[in-house]
C-alpha cells in the first residue's frame, strides 16, 4: 500500500534505528519521532541515545514509556511543555557545553556543563514551559514524566 520496506542483513555496521533515520533523511523528512527503542539491551539503549547526536538534516525526538530524549546543539534551543513537578535533565555530551534555561528550579545561566558530570540531572520544571538554549557544545535532554 505504498510503504517502502528496506531489508538489511543482520550482520551490519549500523543499528536498525540508525538505518531508519538515514532513510528518513534520504526521503527528505526534517522531523521524526522515535517510539520505544529501549528493547531491554543496555548497549542498544545507550547507542540509540548517541544516534540522536549525529549531525543530520533532521530534528529527532525519542519517546520512551517515561521520557522524551532530544539533542540540542550550539545555537539551538528547545522548549518543554509540561505541568509542574516534571523533571528535565541536561547532560553535556562529547565535551563541555554552555546552556541557558528558563522555567527550571535551578536555572542554567551561561552555566558550563562538563561531559561525564551529573550536574544537570533531575532539574525540576516549575513553569508550564521550560526552555534550554545551548550557546556552545551539545547536550542530551531527558524530559521525564512523573
C-alpha positions as CSV (number, residue, x, y, z in Angstrom):
1,X,0.0,0.0,0.0
2,X,2.7,2.4,-0.9
3,X,5.0,1.6,2.0
4,X,8.7,1.0,1.2
5,X,10.3,-1.8,3.1
6,X,14.1,-1.9,3.3
7,X,15.8,-5.1,4.2
8,X,19.3,-5.2,5.6
9,X,21.5,-8.1,6.7
10,X,21.5,-9.0,10.4
11,X,25.3,-8.5,10.4
12,X,25.8,-4.8,9.6
13,X,27.7,-1.7,10.8
14,X,24.7,0.3,12.0
15,X,21.6,-0.4,14.1
16,X,18.2,-0.7,12.6
17,X,17.3,2.7,14.2
18,X,20.3,4.5,12.6
19,X,19.4,3.0,9.2
20,X,15.8,4.1,9.6
21,X,16.9,7.7,10.5
22,X,19.2,7.8,7.5
23,X,16.3,6.5,5.2
24,X,14.0,9.3,6.6
25,X,16.7,11.9,5.8
26,X,17.2,10.5,2.3
27,X,13.5,10.8,1.7
28,X,13.6,14.5,2.7
29,X,12.0,14.4,6.2
30,X,13.1,17.1,8.6
31,X,11.3,15.8,11.7
32,X,10.9,12.3,13.2
33,X,9.8,10.8,16.4
34,X,11.3,7.6,17.6
35,X,8.9,5.5,19.7
36,X,10.2,2.9,22.1
37,X,13.8,1.9,21.3
38,X,14.8,0.6,24.7
39,X,14.3,-3.0,23.9
40,X,15.9,-4.4,27.0
41,X,19.5,-4.4,25.8
42,X,21.5,-1.6,27.5
43,X,24.1,-1.3,24.7
44,X,21.2,-0.6,22.2
45,X,19.6,1.8,24.6
46,X,22.8,3.8,25.0
47,X,23.6,3.6,21.3
48,X,20.1,4.9,20.5
49,X,20.8,8.0,22.7
50,X,24.1,8.5,20.9
51,X,22.4,8.3,17.4
52,X,20.5,11.5,18.4
53,X,23.8,13.4,18.4
54,X,24.9,12.5,14.8
55,X,24.8,15.7,12.7
56,X,21.9,15.3,10.2
57,X,19.3,17.5,8.5
58,X,16.5,16.2,10.7
59,X,15.2,17.0,14.2
60,X,14.7,13.9,16.3
61,X,12.7,13.2,19.5
62,X,12.9,9.9,21.1
63,X,9.9,8.9,23.2
64,X,10.0,6.0,25.7
65,X,7.3,5.0,28.1
66,X,8.6,7.5,30.7
67,X,10.6,10.2,28.9
68,X,11.4,12.2,25.8
69,X,15.0,12.4,24.9
70,X,16.4,15.0,22.5
71,X,19.8,16.5,21.4
72,X,20.4,20.3,21.4
73,X,23.5,21.7,19.7
74,X,25.3,25.0,19.6
75,X,22.9,27.8,18.6
76,X,19.8,25.7,19.2
77,X,17.0,25.9,21.8
78,X,14.2,23.7,22.7
79,X,11.0,24.2,24.8
80,X,9.4,21.6,27.0
81,X,5.7,21.9,27.7
82,X,4.7,20.4,31.0
83,X,2.9,20.6,34.3
84,X,4.8,21.5,37.5
85,X,6.8,18.7,39.0
86,X,8.1,17.1,35.9
87,X,11.9,16.6,35.6
88,X,14.3,17.7,33.0
89,X,17.9,16.5,32.9
90,X,20.5,18.3,30.7
91,X,23.7,16.3,30.1
92,X,26.8,17.6,28.2
93,X,27.9,15.0,25.6
94,X,31.3,14.9,23.8
95,X,32.8,17.8,25.7
96,X,31.8,20.8,27.7
97,X,28.6,22.7,26.9
98,X,27.2,26.1,28.0
99,X,23.5,26.5,28.5
100,X,20.8,29.0,29.5
101,X,17.4,27.9,30.7
102,X,14.2,29.2,32.0
103,X,11.3,27.6,33.8
104,X,13.5,25.3,36.0
105,X,14.1,25.2,39.8
106,X,17.8,25.5,39.2
107,X,18.2,27.7,36.1
108,X,21.3,27.4,34.0
109,X,22.7,30.9,33.2
110,X,25.7,30.6,30.9
111,X,26.4,27.6,33.0
112,X,29.1,25.3,31.9
113,X,28.2,21.6,32.0
114,X,31.1,19.1,31.8
115,X,30.7,15.8,29.9
116,X,30.7,13.0,32.4
117,X,29.3,15.2,35.2
118,X,25.8,14.7,36.7
119,X,25.4,18.4,37.5
120,X,22.4,18.8,35.1
121,X,20.5,15.8,36.3
122,X,16.8,15.8,37.5
123,X,16.1,19.6,37.5
124,X,12.5,20.4,38.4
125,X,10.3,22.1,35.8
126,X,8.5,24.9,37.7
127,X,6.5,26.6,34.9
128,X,4.2,25.5,32.1
129,X,7.1,25.9,29.7
130,X,10.8,25.3,30.3
131,X,13.4,26.3,27.7
132,X,17.0,25.2,27.2
133,X,19.3,27.1,24.8
134,X,22.8,25.9,24.1
135,X,25.4,28.6,23.3
136,X,28.3,26.1,22.9
137,X,28.7,22.3,22.8
138,X,25.9,19.8,22.7
139,X,23.6,18.2,25.3
140,X,21.1,15.5,25.6
141,X,17.9,16.4,27.4
142,X,15.7,13.9,29.2
143,X,12.2,15.1,29.9
144,X,10.8,12.7,32.4
145,X,7.1,12.5,33.1
146,X,6.2,12.0,36.7
